[in-house]
């Protein structure tokens, strides 16, 4: 999960931009999208988008009043999450990025 701050409101309301970045980020991470992204706009807050992936999902949630975008990838290992995040940071150029990677360890029955 990552939080990107300092993003202009216009970008956080841009459905095509954020949906396209989700697709590009999944590709950069080495994951294939199962379907086109589901995108929903909120007048004040911005865009929410969900991309179903093979074995997981990627999502963005814009919070335009705070100039913030939340980015979440849930996918089986191994994937290149740093590459996915790089797609967003290169295009959106946030002032700050906070990211956390959680690795789930398989359970035995």
Order of alpha helices (4+ residues) and beta strands (2+ residues): beta-alpha-alpha-beta-beta-beta-beta-alpha-beta
